[in-house]
Amino acid sequence: MKMTHDQIVFRFLLESVVGACPDAKVYIAGSVNDDAVWSEVAAYLAETLDCITLSDGEPFLDELLGSIKQDSVSHCVIIPPFAPWKSLSDSLRHQHHRLNLEQIVLQEAANGLPAGGMLTCCLPASFLSMESARKYRDRLTEMHAPSLVVSLEERRGGITSRVHEAFRFALLTITAHKGAPQPLKFFKPPHVSTDEQLERVKADFLRLQQIQGGSTEMGYVVRDGIAGGSPLLHKLYDPKFLHDQKSMEAIGELKRMDELFDFLPILHPLVDKKHLFSERAAGLAAVIEGRQITRDGDVKHDEIRHWTDKTEGRLLQAGDICLRKIGNFERGDLVLCQIWEKDLPAVAAESVIALRPKETLDSAGCEMLYSLMRSERFADFLAARCGGSMHIHRSWFGEMQLPVPDEALRLAVRDINAAIGHFEHWKQQAIRSRNVLFELSSPKEMRNEMLAAGRVSRLRSAAASAIDDISHRIRSLYPHPVAIRWRAAEVSRHDLEGYVELLEAAEVLTFYLACMAIVQADVVDGMKVSWVGQISKRLAKGGEKSVGTSMGDWLAIIREVTESKQWKKRIDEAPFPEALTFIKDDPEANEALQRVSDARNDQAHGRGPKGAAIGEKFDEVYPDVEYLFSATEFLSDYPLRVIEQTNRDSMRKITRYTYRDLMGDHPLTPLQTEESEDSELEAGSLYFVGRSGTLHRIRPYITRRECPECGCLSLMYLDRFNANTNECILKGLDHAHTATDANITNDFRYVGFLPVVES
């Protein structure tokens, strides 16, 4: 008999599951009225398997149970007749409430096998995920342990050419009368059309049968099984899918939909028909059906068909979310909208799922969750859970998880909304200015007003356009020592002085990032940066001309915190998490940082370029430095703040302080005021500001002082240490000048940069 590749795969799977038991039987339903749905399958299975054809319909069940008992069958494959509950006889319907014929066959056959017997049943794939079959699956798996689920996608010429290509089969293998959980294997072969693909499928399934954990190309093993009644869907427990779902924790804590939203009562058009009206009138609410929710996230009011007076407990509010309950979700066809004041008054119909954010969610959190629900990623999660169903069921939809955005993300959403508000205001202002011109009495007055109005709009447009330039953002928005070094490097000549300026800009950036990592270790209990100890040991041995800190030290610190397993577990506690992960998230930044570090090391040891090679080396290194600066744009989110003056209000437990945010390439920034609950704020000290406004002291790693060489206020860090004189040699971040200070030595000893002297 000529077989398709998919039929060969199907037969191979059955041969494999019964391979350990040569006496295994294959029971298959016969044909009725020349309906050859299963006779085609029986013909090609019988070539290698012991096939027994039984009567179609309800007699199949009695004949099957009789054969199992008479022949003492312990291992079998069943391809049963499929019939809905409503078409069964009264006796079967009474005995097995709301079970389809194939479900009855599976249940009774499993009960008839001896303990430890194996049964593989061919079922409609929908059985694996149907919410209506949850209790049935729970009862079945409570007595019999599932061990294998194979998902098969039917296609023309597949298992049988007599079934529509949209119909899907699944194979479920269970161990009879084994209540204890056991490893559950999932397998989903692709459509096979060549011999090469066929061999790959066979090899992969044989490998899956041999392993007790892990995954293969087309399958995987759930070591401890799954909870009874849970859907037996291939993608739902796929390690890759679970990893993608868990990765959402980077946004925030994962919570169930029913923990984030209330499911609102809906109107049933058939049940509540007498409360429906075809004309809009006062006191009536629009009935929003799934078809009226657009893919653009809006409601088509001109297509509203009904209005209702049955609104008690059903009225929607602004901010509610409505989803189409029916759709091709497997293809990402999720359609939803957010309700606005213009949509009210309204209620949701039966074809809609209506959600109301719980009071624990603020407006920014709601906006992010709505955006996530409209994303392709959420559509993928929904597709995995629906298992081919075209209906969203409230029960399992409520079990789906979404990440609750953390405070930093909520602040980002508020900032974006504020920006949108500004842009809209400016747009309307420009439109009003343009329109009012033609209301002026004289052409001369009109001309002057046009030029004035246009000037403001042009300036706003120029400022907004400049933000698209990364160099402008660095000069304007990055912390001052980083921004001013970039400005100097950007305008440098391609000579030796300019090349050194470029490398020093990269070194200052690297130090600044390492400093953020060190400060985070000081903030989070139990965390430390081990490389600081290496620096301490080296500096302790130095004299007047000792070897100091280097870019290699700062790079080592960045690498240490990036690779730290402890930090990976506690990343949520880090006030500046990007400083711990940016080179891991962006491998190109990691490689660029290494290349620039190598160039800096070569230059420091006399191996740098000379003569005409300097210009070529400058052109080679500049793109790496520029990429590093662009890859660390998160620095603009964390202001560098110097506190000028503090005033503690002990009665109100508040510290009022004046400060300057040292951001951008200009050294002089406006003086501002703020309040904090921190009673230990230090006047004259520098702080990193977290996204939520928390202040984290930087002293002594960076201090602000008057430079002895130029007399300007400068930001300085530890460059070398003279152990003979107990003096620290500090170097400017914003320039290369140095200063000597013995008074700060004990501070560096306290934080571990220098060893503690035993008294």
LINDA-V159478 format. One record per run of one state. SS is the DSSP state (H for helix, E for strand, L for the rest). FROM is the first residue (numbers start at 0). TO is the last residue. If there is no record, write none. Layout:
# LINDA-V159478
ss:SS from:FROM to:TO
ss:SS from:FROM to:TO
This chain:
# LINDA-V159478
ss:L from:0 to:3
ss:H from:4 to:16
ss:L from:17 to:23
ss:E from:24 to:28
ss:L from:29 to:37
ss:H from:38 to:44
ss:L from:45 to:49
ss:E from:50 to:53
ss:L from:54 to:57
ss:H from:58 to:69
ss:L from:70 to:73
ss:E from:74 to:78
ss:L from:79 to:83
ss:H from:84 to:86
ss:L from:87 to:88
ss:H from:89 to:94
ss:L from:95 to:99
ss:H from:100 to:111
ss:L from:112 to:116
ss:E from:117 to:123
ss:H from:124 to:127
ss:L from:128 to:129
ss:H from:130 to:142
ss:L from:143 to:143
ss:E from:144 to:152
ss:L from:153 to:166
ss:E from:167 to:174
ss:L from:175 to:182
ss:E from:183 to:186
ss:L from:187 to:193
ss:H from:194 to:209
ss:L from:210 to:212
ss:E from:213 to:214
ss:L from:215 to:217
ss:E from:218 to:221
ss:L from:222 to:233
ss:H from:234 to:236
ss:L from:237 to:237
ss:H from:238 to:249
ss:L from:250 to:250
ss:E from:251 to:255
ss:H from:256 to:259
ss:E from:260 to:262
ss:L from:263 to:265
ss:E from:266 to:266
ss:L from:267 to:271
ss:H from:272 to:274
ss:E from:275 to:276
ss:L from:277 to:283
ss:E from:284 to:287
ss:L from:288 to:288
ss:H from:289 to:291
ss:E from:292 to:292
ss:L from:293 to:297
ss:E from:298 to:298
ss:L from:299 to:299
ss:H from:300 to:302
ss:L from:303 to:305
ss:E from:306 to:307
ss:L from:308 to:319
ss:E from:320 to:323
ss:L from:324 to:324
ss:E from:325 to:325
ss:L from:326 to:327
ss:H from:328 to:330
ss:L from:331 to:334
ss:E from:335 to:337
ss:L from:338 to:339
ss:H from:340 to:342
ss:L from:343 to:344
ss:E from:345 to:348
ss:L from:349 to:350
ss:E from:351 to:356
ss:L from:357 to:361
ss:H from:362 to:372
ss:L from:373 to:374
ss:H from:375 to:385
ss:L from:386 to:389
ss:E from:390 to:390
ss:L from:391 to:392
ss:H from:393 to:398
ss:L from:399 to:399
ss:E from:400 to:404
ss:L from:405 to:405
ss:H from:406 to:438
ss:L from:439 to:441
ss:H from:442 to:465
ss:L from:466 to:468
ss:H from:469 to:476
ss:L from:477 to:477
ss:E from:478 to:478
ss:H from:479 to:489
ss:L from:490 to:494
ss:H from:495 to:522
ss:L from:523 to:529
ss:H from:530 to:539
ss:L from:540 to:549
ss:H from:550 to:562
ss:L from:563 to:563
ss:H from:564 to:568
ss:L from:569 to:569
ss:H from:570 to:572
ss:L from:573 to:576
ss:H from:577 to:584
ss:L from:585 to:585
ss:H from:586 to:603
ss:L from:604 to:611
ss:H from:612 to:630
ss:L from:631 to:631
ss:H from:632 to:636
ss:L from:637 to:638
ss:E from:639 to:648
ss:L from:649 to:652
ss:E from:653 to:660
ss:L from:661 to:661
ss:E from:662 to:662
ss:L from:663 to:670
ss:E from:671 to:675
ss:L from:676 to:684
ss:E from:685 to:688
ss:L from:689 to:693
ss:E from:694 to:696
ss:L from:697 to:701
ss:E from:702 to:705
ss:L from:706 to:711
ss:E from:712 to:721
ss:L from:722 to:725
ss:E from:726 to:731
ss:L from:732 to:736
ss:E from:737 to:740
ss:L from:741 to:743
ss:H from:744 to:750
ss:L from:751 to:758
